Amino acid sequence: MEKLRIEGLIIKATPFQDYDRIISVLTPNEGLIKFFFKGSAAAKNNNASSTTPLTVVELIYSKGRSELLKCHEISILNHNLALRNNLAILETACDMLQVVNATQMPGKACSNLYQLLLTFLKNLPTAHDPATLGSSFRLKTLRSEGLWKNFSSCNQCGCDLMDSYNFEGNTYCKLHTPPHALEISSSERDIFELLAFSRDLPLLNSLPMTQDLINKIKHLFNDLWST
């Protein structure tokens, strides 16, 4: 049985039976992959902590008949311990993992998103507001999936917009907006575009973020991803 080697970031670890685990790992070239890791191997090698989410690892594995790949060994490359010393930082990091788990698929290369995630996780502990990087990661993920929208014109009448109203993946003017649409002001749209497109971390950290803005970004993400 051929053994293979791959690097990735642990996104999720699910207990299976008494000691085994099913591990979801984001990899740059193979996307989100699930591995079966027997507890006996973890106990023997004292590797229980190596299956903790947010850990960058190298896995030695083999393919079988199951959709789950069989993991034989795990080596820790980066435990990202600095993410675990502050609740706000940890919550933002875990939120990024949830975005990955919801959007990425097996076999779909995502090297740019993988590197972006590692960069953001590295910079979270020193961020002015961790939620800013979390919001930026959501919008950049939409961009990478081809779901970023042009919010500058109405889908129905085509008029240019200052404030926009967004519903089920479409953008409307105030005259044509349906009930329950998400209102985004022109100043908020400017911030959204910086969060989605800028690679300048000091600039991102300087953006004025409020809880209302963070909630709007989550709403927009869910709306665009579900359409």
Residue frames as a rotation matrix with the C-alpha (Angstrom) as fourth column:
MET 1
0.579 0.816 0.000 0.00
0.816 -0.579 0.000 0.00
0.000 0.000 -1.000 0.00
GLU 2
-0.253 -0.705 0.663 1.55
0.685 -0.614 -0.392 3.27
0.683 0.355 0.638 -1.15
LYS 3
0.253 0.260 -0.932 1.93
0.879 -0.464 0.109 5.92
-0.405 -0.847 -0.346 1.53
LEU 4
0.114 -0.087 0.990 1.62
0.673 -0.726 -0.141 9.55
0.731 0.682 -0.024 0.55
ARG 5
-0.429 -0.348 -0.833 2.54
0.849 -0.469 -0.241 12.81
-0.307 -0.811 0.497 2.27
ILE 6
-0.012 0.480 0.877 0.60
0.630 -0.678 0.379 16.08
0.776 0.557 -0.294 2.37
GLU 7
-0.921 -0.253 -0.296 0.57
0.389 -0.612 -0.688 19.38
-0.007 -0.749 0.663 4.28
GLY 8
-0.187 0.892 0.411 -2.61
0.401 -0.312 0.861 21.01
0.897 0.326 -0.299 5.51
LEU 9
-0.813 0.065 0.579 -4.48
-0.492 -0.610 -0.622 22.93
0.312 -0.790 0.528 8.18
ILE 10
-0.762 0.563 -0.319 -6.85
0.632 0.755 -0.177 21.02
0.142 -0.337 -0.931 10.43
ILE 11
-0.638 0.635 0.435 -10.33
-0.348 -0.742 0.573 22.50
0.687 0.215 0.694 10.05
LYS 12
0.298 0.819 0.491 -12.40
-0.922 0.115 0.369 20.05
0.246 -0.563 0.789 12.06
ALA 13
-0.807 -0.487 -0.336 -11.88
-0.362 0.856 -0.370 16.90
0.467 -0.177 -0.866 14.14
THR 14
0.204 0.965 0.163 -14.86
-0.882 0.109 0.459 14.67
0.425 -0.238 0.873 14.88
PRO 15
-0.537 -0.361 0.762 -14.64
-0.712 0.679 -0.179 11.83
-0.453 -0.639 -0.622 17.46
PHE 16
0.166 0.547 -0.820 -15.55
-0.799 0.562 0.213 8.42
0.578 0.620 0.531 16.05
GLN 17
0.496 0.106 -0.862 -16.31
0.325 0.898 0.297 5.52
0.805 -0.427 0.412 18.37
ASP 18
0.829 -0.097 -0.550 -14.10
0.548 -0.053 0.835 5.57
-0.110 -0.994 0.009 21.48
TYR 19
0.231 -0.878 -0.420 -10.67
0.351 -0.327 0.877 6.67
-0.907 -0.350 0.233 20.30
ASP 20
-0.323 -0.371 0.871 -10.77
0.926 0.064 0.371 7.27
-0.194 0.926 0.323 16.56
ARG 21
-0.094 0.271 -0.958 -11.16
0.050 -0.960 -0.277 10.59
-0.994 -0.074 0.077 14.77
ILE 22
0.290 0.161 0.943 -12.36
0.955 0.014 -0.296 11.85
-0.061 0.987 -0.150 11.41
ILE 23
-0.150 -0.520 -0.841 -10.24
0.424 -0.802 0.421 14.87
-0.893 -0.293 0.341 10.50
SER 24
0.789 0.351 0.504 -11.12
0.611 -0.368 -0.700 17.52
-0.060 0.861 -0.505 7.92
VAL 25
-0.035 -0.917 -0.398 -7.95
0.520 -0.357 0.776 19.13
-0.854 -0.180 0.489 6.55
LEU 26
0.931 0.242 -0.273 -7.60
-0.070 -0.617 -0.784 22.04
-0.358 0.749 -0.557 4.13
THR 27
0.030 -0.930 0.366 -4.77
0.613 0.306 0.728 21.42
-0.789 0.202 0.580 1.67
PRO 28
-0.253 -0.161 -0.954 -3.48
-0.362 -0.899 0.248 23.81
-0.897 0.408 0.169 -1.00
ASN 29
-0.752 -0.185 -0.633 -3.75
-0.655 0.101 0.749 21.47
-0.074 0.978 -0.197 -4.00
GLU 30
-0.835 0.437 -0.334 -6.41
0.308 0.875 0.373 18.94
0.455 0.209 -0.866 -3.01
GLY 31
-0.145 0.832 0.535 -8.91
-0.372 -0.547 0.750 21.18
0.917 -0.090 0.389 -1.26
LEU 32
-0.070 0.249 0.966 -10.76
-0.997 0.006 -0.074 19.99
-0.024 -0.968 0.248 1.83
ILE 33
-0.223 -0.133 -0.966 -9.95
-0.352 0.935 -0.048 16.34
0.909 0.329 -0.255 2.54
LYS 34
0.569 0.431 0.700 -11.26
-0.815 0.186 0.548 13.98
0.105 -0.883 0.457 5.22
PHE 35
-0.389 -0.767 -0.511 -8.97
-0.506 0.641 -0.577 11.48
0.770 0.034 -0.637 6.92
PHE 36
0.850 0.506 -0.144 -9.68
-0.182 0.540 0.822 8.56
0.494 -0.673 0.551 9.24
PHE 37
-0.225 -0.941 0.253 -7.16
-0.574 -0.081 -0.815 8.50
0.788 -0.328 -0.521 12.11
LYS 38
0.392 0.377 -0.839 -7.24
0.317 0.801 0.508 5.50
0.864 -0.465 0.194 14.42
GLY 39
0.809 0.026 0.587 -6.98
-0.485 -0.535 0.692 6.26
0.332 -0.845 -0.420 18.12
SER 40
0.839 -0.543 0.023 -4.42
0.450 0.718 0.530 3.51
-0.304 -0.435 0.848 18.61
ALA 41
0.149 -0.805 0.574 -1.99
0.838 -0.205 -0.505 5.46
0.525 0.557 0.644 16.45
ALA 42
0.365 0.054 0.929 -2.73
-0.187 -0.974 0.130 8.65
0.912 -0.222 -0.346 18.38
ALA 43
0.963 0.025 0.270 -2.18
-0.270 0.144 0.952 6.94
-0.015 -0.989 0.145 21.71
LYS 44
0.654 -0.750 0.098 1.02
0.745 0.661 0.086 5.24
-0.129 0.017 0.991 20.60
ASN 45
-0.160 -0.752 0.640 2.58
0.833 -0.451 -0.321 8.42
0.530 0.481 0.698 19.24
ASN 46
-0.242 0.162 -0.957 1.05
0.779 -0.556 -0.291 10.76
-0.579 -0.815 0.008 21.83
ASN 47
-0.937 -0.166 0.309 -0.48
0.343 -0.611 0.713 12.68
0.070 0.774 0.629 18.93
ALA 48
-0.068 0.986 -0.150 -3.93
0.980 0.038 -0.196 13.52
-0.188 -0.160 -0.969 20.31
SER 49
0.159 0.110 -0.981 -3.11
0.259 -0.964 -0.066 17.23
-0.953 -0.243 -0.182 20.29
SER 50
-0.825 -0.557 -0.097 -2.02
0.037 -0.225 0.974 17.04
-0.564 0.799 0.207 16.64
THR 51
-0.558 0.697 0.451 -5.66
0.787 0.272 0.554 16.72
0.264 0.664 -0.700 15.57
THR 52
-0.127 0.489 -0.863 -6.68
0.630 -0.632 -0.451 20.02
-0.766 -0.601 -0.228 17.16
PRO 53
0.613 0.397 0.683 -8.29
0.783 -0.419 -0.459 22.49
0.104 0.816 -0.568 14.72
LEU 54
0.961 -0.275 -0.034 -6.08
-0.277 -0.958 -0.076 25.43
-0.012 0.082 -0.997 13.64
THR 55
0.283 -0.898 0.337 -2.98
-0.199 0.289 0.936 23.21
-0.938 -0.332 -0.097 13.66
VAL 56
0.528 -0.245 -0.813 -0.80
-0.842 -0.028 -0.539 23.07
0.110 0.969 -0.221 10.54
VAL 57
0.330 -0.309 0.892 0.32
-0.366 0.829 0.423 19.49
-0.870 -0.466 0.161 10.03
GLU 58
-0.361 -0.362 -0.860 2.01
-0.913 0.327 0.245 17.07
0.192 0.873 -0.448 7.69
LEU 59
0.404 0.606 0.685 0.10
-0.673 0.704 -0.226 13.82
-0.619 -0.369 0.693 7.24
ILE 60
-0.818 -0.492 -0.299 1.29
-0.574 0.655 0.492 10.45
-0.047 0.574 -0.818 5.99
TYR 61
0.020 0.952 0.304 -1.69
-0.633 0.247 -0.733 8.61
-0.774 -0.178 0.608 4.55
SER 62
-0.954 -0.216 0.205 -2.88
0.011 0.662 0.749 5.95
-0.298 0.717 -0.630 2.14
LYS 63
-0.353 0.853 -0.385 -5.87
-0.934 -0.298 0.196 5.54
0.052 0.429 0.902 -0.14
GLY 64
-0.864 0.156 0.478 -8.38
0.027 0.964 -0.265 2.71
-0.502 -0.216 -0.837 0.18
ARG 65
-0.623 0.707 0.336 -11.87
0.702 0.315 0.639 1.79
0.346 0.634 -0.692 -0.91
SER 66
0.201 0.713 -0.672 -13.48
0.909 -0.391 -0.143 4.27
-0.364 -0.582 -0.727 1.46
GLU 67
0.630 0.071 0.774 -13.94
0.441 -0.853 -0.280 7.94
0.640 0.517 -0.568 0.62
LEU 68
0.918 -0.349 0.190 -12.02
-0.357 -0.514 0.780 8.63
-0.175 -0.784 -0.596 3.82
LEU 69
0.319 -0.896 -0.310 -8.25
-0.308 0.211 -0.928 8.53
0.896 0.391 -0.208 3.45
LYS 70
0.840 -0.062 -0.538 -6.40
0.475 0.562 0.677 6.53
0.260 -0.825 0.502 6.09
CYS 71
0.540 -0.649 0.536 -4.03
-0.596 -0.745 -0.301 8.68
0.594 -0.157 -0.789 8.12
HIS 72
0.525 -0.442 -0.728 -1.02
0.523 0.841 -0.134 6.79
0.671 -0.311 0.673 9.53
GLU 73
-0.223 -0.659 -0.718 1.03
0.964 -0.259 -0.062 9.59
-0.145 -0.706 0.693 11.07
ILE 74
0.772 0.385 0.506 0.65
0.443 -0.896 0.007 13.29
0.456 0.219 -0.863 11.84
SER 75
-0.296 -0.874 -0.386 3.52
0.954 -0.255 -0.155 15.71
0.037 -0.414 0.910 12.42
ILE 76
0.690 0.545 -0.477 2.85
0.604 -0.796 -0.036 19.20
-0.399 -0.264 -0.878 13.79
LEU 77
-0.105 -0.686 0.720 4.34
0.879 -0.402 -0.256 22.01
0.465 0.606 0.646 11.70
ASN 78
-0.841 -0.080 0.535 2.68
-0.122 -0.936 -0.331 24.89
0.527 -0.344 0.777 13.54
HIS 79
-0.556 0.637 -0.534 0.34
0.829 0.473 -0.298 24.62
0.063 -0.608 -0.791 16.52
ASN 80
-0.304 0.394 0.868 -0.68
0.194 -0.866 0.461 28.30
0.933 0.309 0.187 16.21
LEU 81
-0.289 0.138 -0.947 -0.59
0.934 0.258 -0.248 28.60
0.210 -0.956 -0.204 19.98
ALA 82
-0.970 -0.133 -0.202 -0.85
0.182 -0.950 -0.252 32.41
-0.159 -0.281 0.946 19.88
LEU 83
-0.562 0.825 0.054 -4.40
-0.272 -0.246 0.931 32.04
0.781 0.508 0.362 18.56
ARG 84
0.077 0.610 -0.788 -5.46
0.484 0.668 0.565 30.25
0.872 -0.425 -0.244 21.73
ASN 85
-0.670 -0.465 -0.579 -4.46
0.723 -0.234 -0.650 32.88
0.166 -0.854 0.493 24.30
ASN 86
-0.859 0.416 -0.297 -7.33
-0.304 -0.883 -0.357 35.30
-0.411 -0.216 0.885 23.70
LEU 87
-0.291 0.828 0.479 -11.03
0.418 0.561 -0.715 34.49
-0.861 -0.008 -0.509 23.33
ALA 88
0.522 0.525 -0.672 -11.78
-0.313 -0.615 -0.724 37.13
-0.794 0.588 -0.156 20.66
ILE 89
-0.253 -0.713 -0.654 -8.83
-0.937 0.011 0.350 35.97
-0.242 0.701 -0.670 18.56
LEU 90
-0.885 -0.075 0.459 -9.78
-0.066 0.997 0.037 32.31
-0.461 0.003 -0.888 18.95
GLU 91
0.054 0.988 0.146 -13.42
0.272 0.127 -0.954 32.98
-0.961 0.091 -0.261 18.04
THR 92
0.447 0.058 -0.893 -12.38
-0.709 -0.586 -0.393 34.84
-0.545 0.809 -0.221 14.89
ALA 93
-0.621 -0.743 -0.248 -9.97
-0.760 0.495 0.421 32.07
-0.191 0.450 -0.872 13.90
CYS 94
-0.706 0.428 0.565 -12.68
0.252 0.896 -0.365 29.44
-0.662 -0.115 -0.740 14.40
ASP 95
0.372 0.840 -0.394 -15.09
-0.104 -0.384 -0.918 31.57
-0.922 0.383 -0.055 12.36
MET 96
-0.040 -0.480 -0.876 -12.59
-0.965 -0.210 0.159 31.47
-0.261 0.851 -0.455 9.48
LEU 97
-0.922 -0.297 0.249 -12.52
-0.257 0.949 0.181 27.67
-0.290 0.103 -0.952 9.76
GLN 98
-0.175 0.943 0.284 -16.32
0.299 0.326 -0.897 27.59
-0.938 -0.072 -0.339 9.54
VAL 99
0.406 0.247 -0.880 -16.15
-0.661 -0.586 -0.469 29.66
-0.631 0.772 -0.075 6.34
VAL 100
-0.544 -0.697 -0.467 -13.67
-0.837 0.411 0.362 27.17
-0.061 0.588 -0.806 4.88
ASN 101
-0.835 0.232 0.498 -15.76
0.069 0.944 -0.323 24.18
-0.545 -0.235 -0.804 5.94
ALA 102
0.140 0.987 -0.084 -18.85
0.115 -0.100 -0.988 25.69
-0.983 0.129 -0.127 4.32
THR 103
0.607 0.147 -0.781 -17.26
-0.591 -0.574 -0.567 26.69
-0.532 0.806 -0.261 1.01
GLN 104
-0.269 -0.844 -0.465 -14.44
-0.955 0.171 0.242 24.31
-0.125 0.509 -0.852 0.09
MET 105
0.803 0.595 -0.020 -14.74
-0.578 0.771 -0.270 20.91
-0.145 0.228 0.963 -1.58
PRO 106
0.286 -0.700 0.654 -12.58
0.060 0.694 0.717 17.78
-0.956 -0.166 0.241 -1.95
GLY 107
0.051 -0.379 0.924 -10.32
0.887 0.443 0.133 17.79
-0.460 0.812 0.359 -4.98
LYS 108
0.773 0.258 0.579 -10.69
0.520 -0.781 -0.347 21.51
0.363 0.569 -0.738 -5.64
ALA 109
-0.244 -0.962 -0.120 -7.33
0.911 -0.185 -0.369 23.28
0.332 -0.199 0.922 -5.48
CYS 110
0.834 0.512 0.206 -7.34
0.385 -0.808 0.446 26.39
0.395 -0.293 -0.871 -3.29
SER 111
-0.002 -0.953 -0.302 -3.69
0.957 0.086 -0.278 27.34
0.291 -0.289 0.912 -2.91
ASN 112
-0.511 -0.170 0.843 -4.40
0.130 -0.984 -0.119 31.10
0.850 0.049 0.525 -2.84
LEU 113
0.481 0.766 0.426 -7.13
-0.404 -0.237 0.884 30.75
0.778 -0.597 0.195 -0.22
TYR 114
0.704 -0.300 -0.643 -4.93
0.618 0.705 0.348 28.37
0.349 -0.643 0.682 1.80
GLN 115
-0.386 -0.921 0.046 -2.05
0.808 -0.362 -0.465 30.86
0.445 -0.143 0.884 1.87
LEU 116
-0.266 0.392 0.881 -4.46
-0.228 -0.913 0.338 33.70
0.937 -0.111 0.333 2.67
LEU 117
0.783 0.608 -0.136 -5.84
-0.055 0.285 0.957 31.75
0.620 -0.741 0.256 5.62
LEU 118
0.343 -0.737 -0.583 -2.36
0.911 0.413 0.014 30.99
0.230 -0.535 0.813 6.97
THR 119
-0.578 -0.566 0.589 -1.37
0.464 -0.821 -0.334 34.66
0.672 0.080 0.736 6.60
PHE 120
0.072 0.700 0.711 -4.48
-0.396 -0.634 0.664 35.89
0.916 -0.329 0.231 8.40
LEU 121
0.845 0.207 -0.492 -4.09
0.304 0.571 0.762 33.35
0.439 -0.794 0.420 11.21
LYS 122
-0.079 -0.965 -0.250 -0.47
0.929 0.020 -0.370 34.44
0.362 -0.261 0.895 11.65
ASN 123
-0.743 -0.253 0.619 -1.50
0.197 -0.967 -0.159 38.11
0.639 0.004 0.769 11.91
LEU 124
0.295 0.955 -0.037 -4.62
0.292 -0.053 0.955 37.70
0.910 -0.292 -0.295 14.06
PRO 125
0.294 -0.143 -0.945 -2.78
0.951 0.143 0.274 37.90
0.096 -0.979 0.178 17.42
THR 126
-0.627 -0.595 -0.503 -1.41
0.636 -0.764 0.111 41.36
-0.450 -0.251 0.857 16.58
ALA 127
-0.418 0.548 0.725 -4.48
0.641 -0.388 0.663 42.72
0.644 0.741 -0.189 14.77
HIS 128
-0.905 0.155 0.395 -6.06
-0.328 -0.847 -0.418 45.90
0.270 -0.508 0.818 16.11
ASP 129
-0.049 0.918 0.393 -9.46
-0.848 0.169 -0.502 44.20
-0.527 -0.358 0.771 15.86
PRO 130
-0.784 -0.331 0.525 -9.46
-0.098 0.901 0.422 40.47
-0.612 0.280 -0.739 14.97
ALA 131
0.102 0.931 0.351 -13.01
0.427 0.278 -0.861 40.74
-0.899 0.237 -0.369 13.61
THR 132
0.398 -0.021 -0.917 -11.74
-0.659 -0.702 -0.270 43.01
-0.639 0.712 -0.293 10.82
LEU 133
-0.651 -0.681 -0.333 -9.53
-0.738 0.466 0.489 40.24
-0.177 0.564 -0.806 9.43
GLY 134
-0.649 0.498 0.575 -12.36
0.275 0.859 -0.433 37.78
-0.709 -0.123 -0.694 9.94
SER 135
0.438 0.841 -0.319 -14.69
0.029 -0.368 -0.930 39.97
-0.899 0.398 -0.185 7.88
SER 136
0.080 -0.509 -0.857 -12.02
-0.918 -0.374 0.136 40.46
-0.390 0.775 -0.497 5.22
PHE 137
-0.859 -0.421 0.292 -11.54
-0.315 0.883 0.347 36.70
-0.404 0.206 -0.891 4.98
ARG 138
-0.109 0.906 0.410 -15.28
0.377 0.419 -0.826 36.19
-0.920 0.065 -0.387 4.39
LEU 139
0.668 0.419 -0.615 -15.37
-0.305 -0.600 -0.739 38.71
-0.679 0.682 -0.273 1.55
LYS 140
-0.232 -0.823 -0.519 -12.10
-0.928 0.027 0.373 37.48
-0.293 0.568 -0.769 0.01
THR 141
-0.708 0.066 0.703 -13.54
0.062 0.998 -0.031 33.95
-0.703 0.021 -0.711 0.04
LEU 142
0.439 0.898 0.030 -16.56
0.220 -0.075 -0.973 35.20
-0.871 0.434 -0.230 -1.92
ARG 143
0.420 -0.375 -0.826 -14.14
-0.809 -0.567 -0.155 36.74
-0.410 0.734 -0.541 -4.43
SER 144
-0.632 -0.771 0.084 -12.15
-0.664 0.594 0.454 33.52
-0.399 0.231 -0.887 -4.77
GLU 145
-0.522 0.531 0.668 -15.37
0.407 0.843 -0.352 31.61
-0.749 0.088 -0.656 -5.46
GLY 146
-0.911 0.100 0.400 -16.47
0.347 -0.337 0.875 34.10
0.222 0.936 0.273 -8.12
LEU 147
-0.048 0.969 -0.241 -19.41
0.969 0.103 0.225 35.34
0.243 -0.222 -0.944 -6.07
TRP 148
-0.561 -0.186 -0.807 -18.40
0.498 -0.854 -0.149 38.95
-0.661 -0.485 0.572 -5.51
LYS 149
0.263 0.809 0.526 -21.05
0.955 -0.142 -0.259 41.30
-0.135 0.571 -0.810 -6.88
ASN 150
-0.799 -0.339 0.497 -21.01
0.440 -0.892 0.100 44.77
0.410 0.298 0.862 -8.42
PHE 151
-0.203 0.732 -0.650 -23.10
0.929 -0.065 -0.364 46.80
-0.309 -0.678 -0.667 -5.98
SER 152
-0.780 -0.277 -0.561 -23.02
0.198 -0.960 0.199 50.00
-0.593 0.045 0.804 -8.03
SER 153
-0.749 0.564 -0.347 -26.13
-0.621 -0.417 0.664 49.53
0.230 0.713 0.663 -10.22
CYS 154
-0.134 0.828 0.544 -29.69
-0.726 0.291 -0.623 48.27
-0.675 -0.478 0.562 -9.81
ASN 155
-0.837 -0.183 0.515 -30.36
0.101 0.874 0.475 44.83
-0.538 0.450 -0.713 -11.27
GLN 156
-0.030 0.943 0.332 -33.88
0.758 0.238 -0.608 45.87
-0.652 0.233 -0.721 -12.27
CYS 157
0.886 0.456 -0.087 -33.59
0.312 -0.724 -0.615 49.38
-0.344 0.518 -0.783 -13.75
GLY 158
0.350 -0.845 0.405 -29.81
0.889 0.162 -0.429 49.69
0.297 0.510 0.808 -14.18
CYS 159
0.807 -0.027 0.589 -29.54
-0.076 -0.995 0.058 53.06
0.585 -0.092 -0.806 -12.42
ASP 160
-0.293 -0.954 -0.057 -26.29
0.133 0.018 -0.991 54.01
0.947 -0.298 0.122 -10.69
LEU 161
0.679 0.568 -0.464 -26.41
0.455 0.170 0.874 53.58
0.576 -0.805 -0.143 -6.93
MET 162
-0.140 -0.620 0.772 -25.07
-0.690 -0.498 -0.525 55.38
0.710 -0.606 -0.359 -3.93
ASP 163
-0.395 0.138 0.908 -26.82
-0.749 0.524 -0.406 53.29
-0.532 -0.840 -0.104 -1.30
SER 164
-0.521 0.201 -0.830 -27.69
-0.584 0.625 0.518 49.75
0.623 0.754 -0.209 -2.41
TYR 165
0.126 0.641 0.757 -30.21
-0.906 0.385 -0.175 47.13
-0.404 -0.664 0.630 -1.28
ASN 166
-0.595 -0.533 -0.601 -29.16
-0.727 0.676 0.120 43.51
0.343 0.508 -0.790 -1.59
PHE 167
0.120 0.710 0.694 -31.44
-0.763 0.514 -0.393 40.49
-0.636 -0.482 0.603 -1.64
GLU 168
0.635 0.158 0.757 -30.84
0.102 0.953 -0.284 36.90
-0.766 0.257 0.589 -2.82
GLY 169
-0.111 -0.857 0.503 -27.69
0.742 0.265 0.616 37.80
-0.661 0.442 0.606 -4.70
ASN 170
0.045 0.194 0.980 -29.16
0.874 -0.483 0.056 40.81
0.484 0.854 -0.192 -6.50
THR 171
-0.715 -0.342 -0.610 -28.67
0.585 -0.771 -0.253 44.55
-0.384 -0.537 0.751 -5.97
TYR 172
0.111 0.865 0.489 -31.52
0.941 -0.250 0.228 47.06
0.320 0.435 -0.842 -6.11
CYS 173
-0.746 -0.142 0.650 -32.20
0.016 -0.980 -0.196 50.77
0.665 -0.136 0.734 -5.83
LYS 174
-0.915 0.398 0.065 -34.55
-0.122 -0.119 -0.985 52.02
-0.385 -0.909 0.158 -3.12
LEU 175
-0.258 0.867 -0.427 -37.47
-0.951 -0.306 -0.048 52.18
-0.172 0.393 0.903 -5.57
HIS 176
0.256 0.338 -0.906 -37.19
-0.684 0.725 0.077 48.52
0.683 0.600 0.417 -6.60
THR 177
-0.756 -0.636 0.154 -35.91
-0.553 0.495 -0.671 46.95
0.351 -0.592 -0.726 -3.40
PRO 178
0.019 0.756 -0.654 -37.88
0.069 0.652 0.755 43.92
0.997 -0.059 -0.039 -2.15
PRO 179
0.772 0.291 0.565 -38.87
-0.528 -0.203 0.825 43.53
0.355 -0.935 -0.003 1.51
HIS 180
0.889 -0.398 0.227 -36.14
0.027 0.540 0.841 42.41
-0.457 -0.742 0.491 3.94
ALA 181
0.655 -0.713 0.251 -33.28
0.411 0.058 -0.910 43.48
0.634 0.699 0.331 1.63
LEU 182
0.296 -0.677 -0.674 -29.93
0.879 -0.083 0.469 44.35
-0.374 -0.731 0.571 3.21
GLU 183
0.975 0.054 0.217 -29.20
0.135 -0.917 -0.377 48.07
0.179 0.396 -0.901 2.98
ILE 184
0.155 -0.977 -0.148 -25.57
0.929 0.093 0.357 49.00
-0.335 -0.193 0.922 2.34
SER 185
0.815 0.106 -0.569 -24.58
0.043 -0.991 -0.124 52.67
-0.578 0.076 -0.813 2.31
SER 186
0.853 -0.521 0.031 -21.98
-0.050 -0.141 -0.989 54.03
0.520 0.842 -0.146 -0.11
SER 187
0.177 -0.817 0.549 -19.46
-0.937 -0.310 -0.160 54.45
0.301 -0.486 -0.820 2.73
GLU 188
0.326 -0.004 0.945 -20.07
-0.532 0.826 0.187 50.86
-0.781 -0.564 0.267 3.87
ARG 189
0.974 0.046 0.224 -19.65
0.156 0.583 -0.798 49.63
-0.167 0.811 0.560 0.29
ASP 190
0.546 -0.836 0.063 -16.26
-0.574 -0.428 -0.698 51.38
0.611 0.345 -0.713 0.13
ILE 191
-0.029 -0.530 0.848 -15.18
-0.954 0.267 0.134 49.49
-0.298 -0.805 -0.513 3.26
PHE 192
0.661 0.345 0.666 -16.51
-0.181 0.935 -0.304 46.20
-0.728 0.080 0.681 1.85
GLU 193
0.955 -0.287 -0.066 -14.45
-0.026 0.142 -0.990 46.67
0.294 0.947 0.128 -1.31
LEU 194
0.155 -0.932 0.328 -11.29
-0.880 -0.281 -0.384 47.39
0.450 -0.229 -0.863 0.66
LEU 195
0.082 -0.061 0.995 -11.89
-0.750 0.653 0.102 44.31
-0.656 -0.755 0.007 2.80
ALA 196
0.807 0.356 0.471 -12.48
-0.001 0.799 -0.601 42.19
-0.590 0.484 0.646 -0.30
PHE 197
0.906 -0.374 0.196 -9.63
0.225 0.036 -0.974 43.46
0.357 0.927 0.117 -2.49
SER 198
0.538 -0.745 0.394 -6.85
-0.737 -0.643 -0.209 45.00
0.409 -0.178 -0.895 -0.38
ARG 199
0.556 -0.482 -0.677 -3.77
0.465 0.856 -0.226 42.97
0.689 -0.189 0.700 0.58
ASP 200
-0.346 -0.672 0.655 -2.45
-0.143 -0.652 -0.745 45.78
0.927 -0.351 0.129 2.78
LEU 201
-0.054 0.333 -0.942 -2.76
0.802 0.576 0.158 44.42
0.595 -0.746 -0.298 6.33
PRO 202
-0.809 -0.216 -0.546 -2.01
0.529 -0.672 -0.518 47.76
-0.255 -0.708 0.658 8.06
LEU 203
-0.825 0.564 0.022 -4.73
-0.461 -0.696 0.551 49.36
0.326 0.445 0.834 5.93
LEU 204
-0.134 0.803 -0.581 -7.20
0.137 0.596 0.791 46.59
0.982 0.026 -0.189 6.77
ASN 205
-0.310 -0.059 -0.949 -6.40
0.914 0.255 -0.314 46.95
0.260 -0.965 -0.025 10.46
SER 206
-0.952 -0.116 -0.282 -7.11
0.201 -0.934 -0.295 50.68
-0.229 -0.337 0.913 10.28
LEU 207
-0.618 0.767 0.171 -10.63
0.050 -0.179 0.983 50.34
0.785 0.616 0.072 8.84
PRO 208
-0.709 0.423 0.564 -13.44
-0.703 -0.361 -0.613 51.50
-0.056 -0.831 0.553 11.14
MET 209
-0.606 0.482 -0.633 -15.47
0.079 0.828 0.555 48.39
0.791 0.287 -0.540 12.00
THR 210
-0.441 0.569 0.694 -18.66
-0.897 -0.263 -0.354 48.24
-0.019 -0.779 0.627 14.04
GLN 211
-0.708 0.242 0.663 -20.73
-0.039 0.924 -0.379 45.26
-0.705 -0.295 -0.645 15.12
ASP 212
0.402 0.897 -0.182 -23.45
-0.208 -0.104 -0.973 46.38
-0.892 0.429 0.144 12.73
LEU 213
0.268 -0.396 -0.878 -20.98
-0.961 -0.173 -0.216 46.32
-0.067 0.902 -0.427 9.84
ILE 214
-0.795 -0.574 0.197 -19.68
-0.580 0.814 0.035 42.89
-0.181 -0.087 -0.980 10.87
ASN 215
-0.303 0.779 0.549 -23.25
0.063 0.591 -0.804 41.57
-0.951 -0.209 -0.228 10.99
LYS 216
0.569 0.502 -0.651 -23.96
-0.566 -0.335 -0.753 43.01
-0.597 0.797 0.094 7.53
ILE 217
-0.246 -0.750 -0.614 -20.91
-0.966 0.238 0.096 41.25
0.074 0.617 -0.784 6.12
LYS 218
-0.851 -0.001 0.525 -22.06
-0.163 0.951 -0.262 37.94
-0.499 -0.309 -0.810 7.59
HIS 219
0.171 0.984 0.053 -25.56
-0.045 0.062 -0.997 38.53
-0.984 0.168 0.055 6.18
LEU 220
0.436 -0.066 -0.898 -24.12
-0.853 -0.349 -0.388 39.38
-0.287 0.935 -0.209 2.76
PHE 221
-0.665 -0.741 -0.093 -21.86
-0.742 0.642 0.193 36.32
-0.083 0.197 -0.977 2.81
ASN 222
-0.615 0.490 0.618 -24.75
0.097 0.825 -0.557 33.99
-0.782 -0.283 -0.555 3.64
ASP 223
0.421 0.830 -0.366 -26.96
-0.248 -0.283 -0.927 35.64
-0.873 0.481 0.087 1.01
LEU 224
0.261 -0.385 -0.885 -24.42
-0.962 -0.184 -0.204 35.42
-0.084 0.905 -0.418 -1.81
TRP 225
-0.771 -0.622 0.141 -23.21
-0.615 0.783 0.094 31.92
-0.169 -0.014 -0.986 -0.90
SER 226
-0.467 0.661 0.588 -26.73
0.100 0.700 -0.707 30.46
-0.879 -0.272 -0.393 -0.83
THR 227
0.438 0.677 -0.592 -27.76
-0.511 -0.355 -0.783 31.83
-0.740 0.645 0.190 -4.24
